[in-house]
Amino acid sequence: MPVLAGVIVALLTPVDSGGQVDHGALRALTECLVARGVTGISPVGSTGEGFSLGLEQRLAVTDTVASSVPAGMPVIPGVFAHNHEQAVAEIAAYSAHGATAVLAAPPAYYPLEPAEQLAYFSRLADETALPLVLYNIPVYTKIQIAPPAAAVLAAHPNVAGLKDSGRDLNYATALLDALAAVGDEAAHFSVLTGTDTLLVSYLLAGARGTICASANLVPETVVATYEAVLAGKVDDALRHEAKLRAVQSALTAGTSPAALKSAMATLGVVPGRALVPPRRSLTDEEAAAVAARLSTLGIL
């Protein structure tokens, strides 16, 4: 597959009050974001509430997204398997439903030492039908993918990159330094930040792009930040990133992605602010407060 770069949106999943996916709204949201400049779609990840959805629901979402994007655009759904066999079966199913790669977190619950991380992902990369994008999100998995393990995996032809949602620049620079030491064997491997408010720092350090949630709401701002860094216009990039930080500060109500989904519902982009049960959506009062904060920023 092509080297991953640019702005890949961590896609919201529109659902009704019972947690059933609204595929019409999902298709409309995907087509809207493609028209607004994103370079890829990552459905049913953390922002897309993938862990709360059943496998058949995740496959149906991937089907809808894959049929809504231009040919060749990356579609990278999240994998939430607890062991190797589950992961292999899930990735094979995604391959049959239009995915071009998968976002693969380490199996949570037990801690995994670096050698165990390397063994798990190496075996998975050897046996799966789609390239892996490793998913470092310790706030949920309680596991930080070790930079030395990631560097070894980066030389594997079926490992396309790593999404880092650790919000830790020391970790990011250690990861990028470890990858640089691998050399040309890791040339296909992309570091993509999930922390859009640190996008400039990651890009300047050597990341190739982002898989981020705010691209649902303000894709043009994320794209402008990315393109300004590539053009060497760091002052412009920092100005755009400051807006991203302000947007994120306005979306602090509830638990992720409740405030973001509420904002998108207020805009009419998705039909409602429901989350997948048992997680709760924002109250009317919370939604009004989020809308007011975003209105001051010119977003709503």
PAKOL-342681 format. One record per residue (C-alpha): x, y, z; residue number from 1. Coordinates in pm, 1 decimal, decimal comma. Each point is the difference from the previous one (the first is absolute). Layout:
<sites>
(site (X Y Z) NUM)
...
</sites>
This chain:
<sites>
(site (0,0 0,0 0,0) 1)
(site (116,5 363,3 -42,4) 2)
(site (192,1 157,8 286,4) 3)
(site (-250,0 145,5 246,5) 4)
(site (11,5 378,2 40,0) 5)
(site (-220,0 305,4 36,8) 6)
(site (-324,9 42,2 190,1) 7)
(site (-189,9 -321,2 68,1) 8)
(site (-321,7 56,6 194,0) 9)
(site (-78,1 -214,8 305,2) 10)
(site (-361,3 -29,8 -108,2) 11)
(site (-301,2 39,0 226,9) 12)
(site (-266,9 -270,8 -22,1) 13)
(site (-355,8 142,2 -18,1) 14)
(site (-235,2 -222,2 201,4) 15)
(site (-359,8 14,5 118,4) 16)
(site (-102,2 -11,8 367,0) 17)
(site (18,5 -379,4 -5,0) 18)
(site (354,7 -7,6 -130,4) 19)
(site (-87,1 -101,9 -355,4) 20)
(site (212,9 158,3 -269,3) 21)
(site (-167,1 258,6 -224,6) 22)
(site (159,4 -96,9 -331,2) 23)
(site (-158,3 283,9 -195,4) 24)
(site (152,2 254,0 237,6) 25)
(site (328,6 -191,5 -3,4) 26)
(site (19,5 13,7 -379,0) 27)
(site (-86,7 370,9 -4,6) 28)
(site (263,5 76,9 266,0) 29)
(site (267,8 -195,0 -187,0) 30)
(site (-75,7 166,2 -332,6) 31)
(site (-3,8 343,4 165,1) 32)
(site (343,2 -51,4 158,6) 33)
(site (149,9 -129,2 -324,3) 34)
(site (-128,6 312,9 -175,3) 35)
(site (156,5 214,0 275,0) 36)
(site (349,7 -132,8 -56,9) 37)
(site (80,4 -296,4 225,2) 38)
(site (237,4 -254,8 -150,3) 39)
(site (-134,3 -311,1 172,1) 40)
(site (-266,8 -139,5 231,2) 41)
(site (51,7 -201,3 319,9) 42)
(site (-342,3 -128,4 109,7) 43)
(site (-93,8 -185,9 319,9) 44)
(site (307,3 103,4 194,4) 45)
(site (-18,9 167,6 339,4) 46)
(site (-188,4 303,9 -133,4) 47)
(site (-221,3 -232,2 -201,8) 48)
(site (-92,3 -199,5 313,0) 49)
(site (128,8 -317,3 -158,8) 50)
(site (55,7 -178,5 328,7) 51)
(site (-370,0 45,6 82,8) 52)
(site (-119,8 -137,4 -334,4) 53)
(site (-27,2 -365,8 -92,9) 54)
(site (212,7 -140,5 -279,6) 55)
(site (-290,1 -17,0 -246,3) 56)
(site (-75,8 366,4 67,8) 57)
(site (366,6 93,5 -51,3) 58)
(site (11,0 -192,5 -326,6) 59)
(site (-318,4 170,4 -120,9) 60)
(site (146,5 342,3 85,8) 61)
(site (316,8 -86,0 -191,5) 62)
(site (-208,0 -110,6 -298,1) 63)
(site (-188,3 329,2 -6,2) 64)
(site (314,9 208,8 36,1) 65)
(site (192,8 -194,4 -263,4) 66)
(site (-282,8 40,7 -249,7) 67)
(site (-14,5 375,5 69,5) 68)
(site (362,7 98,2 -63,6) 69)
(site (198,1 37,4 -323,0) 70)
(site (189,4 -304,7 -123,7) 71)
(site (333,8 -31,6 170,8) 72)
(site (-80,9 214,5 304,9) 73)
(site (118,8 -168,1 321,9) 74)
(site (-275,7 -156,4 212,1) 75)
(site (149,7 -112,8 332,4) 76)
(site (-249,6 -147,4 250,3) 77)
(site (85,7 -82,1 359,3) 78)
(site (60,5 -355,0 121,9) 79)
(site (-99,9 -85,4 356,7) 80)
(site (109,5 -362,3 34,5) 81)
(site (107,9 -166,6 323,7) 82)
(site (231,1 -258,6 -155,2) 83)
(site (178,4 -94,7 -321,5) 84)
(site (-272,6 -223,2 -141,0) 85)
(site (-269,2 263,2 47,3) 86)
(site (220,0 263,3 -162,2) 87)
(site (77,3 -215,8 -304,4) 88)
(site (-368,1 -81,3 -53,4) 89)
(site (-108,0 361,3 46,9) 90)
(site (261,5 135,3 -239,7) 91)
(site (-94,7 -259,0 -262,0) 92)
(site (-361,5 114,0 30,9) 93)
(site (100,0 364,9 -36,0) 94)
(site (192,6 -89,6 -314,2) 95)
(site (-320,4 -134,4 -151,6) 96)
(site (-188,2 319,3 90,9) 97)
(site (220,0 259,5 -167,6) 98)
(site (264,7 87,0 258,5) 99)
(site (346,6 82,3 -132,7) 100)
(site (179,7 -39,1 336,7) 101)
(site (-96,2 -38,0 366,1) 102)
(site (67,8 197,8 315,3) 103)
(site (122,6 -266,3 241,5) 104)
(site (35,6 64,0 372,6) 105)
(site (180,5 -251,2 219,7) 106)
(site (-234,7 -236,4 183,2) 107)
(site (-88,3 170,7 326,9) 108)
(site (-51,2 -136,4 354,3) 109)
(site (342,8 -157,1 64,3) 110)
(site (312,3 217,6 -11,9) 111)
(site (225,5 -83,8 -294,5) 112)
(site (375,9 31,9 17,8) 113)
(site (178,5 128,7 -313,8) 114)
(site (98,9 -352,1 -103,9) 115)
(site (-362,2 -112,0 33,2) 116)
(site (-120,9 297,7 -203,8) 117)
(site (251,0 -84,6 -271,0) 118)
(site (-101,9 -365,6 -4,8) 119)
(site (-371,7 82,8 -17,9) 120)
(site (21,7 252,8 -282,6) 121)
(site (266,0 -191,2 -197,2) 122)
(site (-214,5 -311,4 -10,3) 123)
(site (-305,6 205,8 -88,7) 124)
(site (182,0 178,8 -282,6) 125)
(site (120,8 -334,3 -136,6) 126)
(site (-346,9 -153,4 -12,4) 127)
(site (-248,6 276,0 -79,0) 128)
(site (-154,3 111,7 -324,8) 129)
(site (39,3 375,4 52,2) 130)
(site (283,2 230,7 106,9) 131)
(site (8,9 95,9 366,1) 132)
(site (6,3 350,3 142,9) 133)
(site (109,5 -52,9 359,6) 134)
(site (-214,8 192,6 248,1) 135)
(site (171,8 147,5 303,2) 136)
(site (-277,7 122,9 229,5) 137)
(site (104,5 -82,9 356,5) 138)
(site (-282,7 203,4 154,4) 139)
(site (-230,9 -286,6 -107,4) 140)
(site (226,3 -303,3 -39,0) 141)
(site (235,9 80,0 293,9) 142)
(site (278,8 -118,0 -232,7) 143)
(site (256,5 227,6 -161,9) 144)
(site (147,9 -148,5 -315,5) 145)
(site (373,6 4,4 64,7) 146)
(site (202,1 204,1 -255,9) 147)
(site (261,6 -276,8 -43,7) 148)
(site (-276,5 -252,2 -74,7) 149)
(site (-167,5 242,1 -242,3) 150)
(site (332,3 56,5 -175,1) 151)
(site (45,5 -372,2 -61,8) 152)
(site (-358,8 -28,9 -122,9) 153)
(site (49,9 298,9 -231,5) 154)
(site (222,8 -211,8 -222,8) 155)
(site (-283,4 -251,1 -55,1) 156)
(site (-159,4 57,0 -342,2) 157)
(site (-348,2 -57,7 143,6) 158)
(site (31,7 265,3 271,7) 159)
(site (-91,1 336,4 -151,3) 160)
(site (38,6 229,8 298,9) 161)
(site (-94,5 95,6 352,3) 162)
(site (-268,8 233,0 129,6) 163)
(site (121,3 160,5 320,8) 164)
(site (-273,8 126,5 230,0) 165)
(site (221,9 8,6 306,9) 166)
(site (18,0 383,3 18,8) 167)
(site (368,6 -30,7 93,9) 168)
(site (258,5 178,1 -214,1) 169)
(site (286,0 -173,3 180,7) 170)
(site (-147,4 -331,1 -109,6) 171)
(site (-51,0 128,4 -353,7) 172)
(site (357,7 117,0 -38,9) 173)
(site (132,9 -326,0 145,6) 174)
(site (-214,5 -187,0 -252,2) 175)
(site (113,8 213,8 -293,5) 176)
(site (365,8 -30,5 104,1) 177)
(site (-33,4 -379,0 19,9) 178)
(site (-156,0 -6,6 -347,9) 179)
(site (275,3 219,0 -144,3) 180)
(site (254,2 -255,0 119,1) 181)
(site (-174,5 -271,4 -204,1) 182)
(site (64,8 190,0 -322,6) 183)
(site (-140,8 -83,6 -341,1) 184)
(site (-166,9 -322,0 114,5) 185)
(site (-253,4 216,2 183,1) 186)
(site (-50,7 253,2 -281,2) 187)
(site (-358,7 -118,7 -54,0) 188)
(site (-88,2 39,5 370,7) 189)
(site (-191,3 312,2 106,7) 190)
(site (-42,3 149,6 343,7) 191)
(site (-342,9 165,9 20,1) 192)
(site (-102,1 199,9 304,4) 193)
(site (-338,4 -38,3 161,0) 194)
(site (62,9 319,4 198,0) 195)
(site (-110,8 266,2 -245,0) 196)
(site (83,6 280,5 243,8) 197)
(site (366,7 -101,5 -27,8) 198)
(site (-7,4 -47,6 -375,7) 199)
(site (267,0 261,3 -77,0) 200)
(site (246,4 -146,6 249,2) 201)
(site (-51,6 -352,5 -127,5) 202)
(site (38,0 101,1 -364,3) 203)
(site (315,1 201,2 66,4) 204)
(site (144,0 -296,1 190,4) 205)
(site (-61,9 -233,0 -295,2) 206)
(site (-358,9 -127,3 12,6) 207)
(site (-177,0 -21,8 -336,1) 208)
(site (-349,6 102,3 101,4) 209)
(site (-287,0 -61,8 236,0) 210)
(site (-297,3 -222,7 67,7) 211)
(site (-206,8 241,7 204,3) 212)
(site (-348,2 65,8 131,3) 213)
(site (-22,5 375,0 -55,2) 214)
(site (12,9 -58,9 -375,9) 215)
(site (-368,5 -98,0 33,5) 216)
(site (-86,3 355,3 107,0) 217)
(site (273,0 225,6 -144,1) 218)
(site (172,7 -201,0 -275,3) 219)
(site (113,2 312,5 -184,9) 220)
(site (187,7 122,2 308,2) 221)
(site (178,5 -332,5 45,3) 222)
(site (87,2 -11,1 -371,2) 223)
(site (120,9 361,8 11,6) 224)
(site (226,3 -79,9 296,1) 225)
(site (147,5 -301,1 -179,5) 226)
(site (51,3 183,1 -328,5) 227)
(site (158,4 302,6 168,1) 228)
(site (262,2 -220,2 165,9) 229)
(site (76,4 -170,9 -330,5) 230)
(site (39,7 341,4 -164,5) 231)
(site (238,3 116,7 273,6) 232)
(site (-247,1 261,3 125,4) 233)
(site (33,5 -82,5 366,8) 234)
(site (-157,5 324,4 124,9) 235)
(site (-312,4 -72,6 -204,6) 236)
(site (-1,2 -359,7 122,1) 237)
(site (17,7 111,1 363,3) 238)
(site (-285,6 243,5 -55,5) 239)
(site (-219,5 -276,8 -140,8) 240)
(site (103,4 -234,2 280,2) 241)
(site (-99,7 260,5 257,8) 242)
(site (-351,3 -16,6 -143,3) 243)
(site (6,3 -379,2 33,0) 244)
(site (94,9 35,4 365,8) 245)
(site (-287,2 242,6 53,8) 246)
(site (-240,7 -241,9 -166,7) 247)
(site (122,8 -285,9 217,2) 248)
(site (-38,7 215,5 311,5) 249)
(site (-361,7 59,8 -97,5) 250)
(site (-66,1 -374,5 -24,9) 251)
(site (73,6 -106,0 356,6) 252)
(site (-352,3 -85,3 117,6) 253)
(site (-80,9 -365,7 62,4) 254)
(site (226,1 -279,9 -117,2) 255)
(site (143,0 -26,3 -349,1) 256)
(site (-155,3 27,4 -255,6) 257)
(site (-318,3 135,9 162,3) 258)
(site (76,8 371,1 -41,3) 259)
(site (130,4 -42,7 -354,6) 260)
(site (-308,6 -195,2 -103,2) 261)
(site (-221,9 260,4 163,6) 262)
(site (172,7 276,3 -197,3) 263)
(site (-43,0 -192,6 -323,7) 264)
(site (-369,5 -53,2 80,3) 265)
(site (-42,8 373,6 66,3) 266)
(site (146,3 65,1 -344,3) 267)
(site (-243,9 -251,3 -149,4) 268)
(site (282,6 -216,8 -134,3) 269)
(site (-116,3 -299,6 205,1) 270)
(site (-365,9 -50,6 101,8) 271)
(site (52,0 -20,5 375,8) 272)
(site (250,1 -2,0 283,3) 273)
(site (-64,6 -355,5 125,4) 274)
(site (294,1 -218,9 96,7) 275)
(site (-0,2 -378,3 -12,3) 276)
(site (-158,5 -130,1 324,1) 277)
(site (76,8 -20,5 285,1) 278)
(site (199,1 321,8 -46,8) 279)
(site (-200,7 318,9 37,5) 280)
(site (-32,5 293,2 -234,5) 281)
(site (13,5 359,6 122,2) 282)
(site (-299,1 147,2 176,3) 283)
(site (-183,1 290,1 -162,2) 284)
(site (177,2 238,5 236,9) 285)
(site (344,4 -142,0 -76,0) 286)
(site (-70,4 5,8 -374,5) 287)
(site (-107,2 363,3 19,2) 288)
(site (318,8 91,8 184,8) 289)
(site (216,1 -173,6 -262,6) 290)
(site (-190,5 176,3 -278,1) 291)
(site (48,5 335,9 169,9) 292)
(site (375,7 -52,1 33,8) 293)
(site (33,0 -104,4 -362,9) 294)
(site (-213,4 293,5 -113,3) 295)
(site (250,4 240,1 153,8) 296)
(site (265,6 -164,7 -216,6) 297)
(site (-210,5 38,0 -314,4) 298)
(site (-43,9 -377,8 -33,5) 299)
(site (-377,5 -10,0 56,1) 300)
</sites>
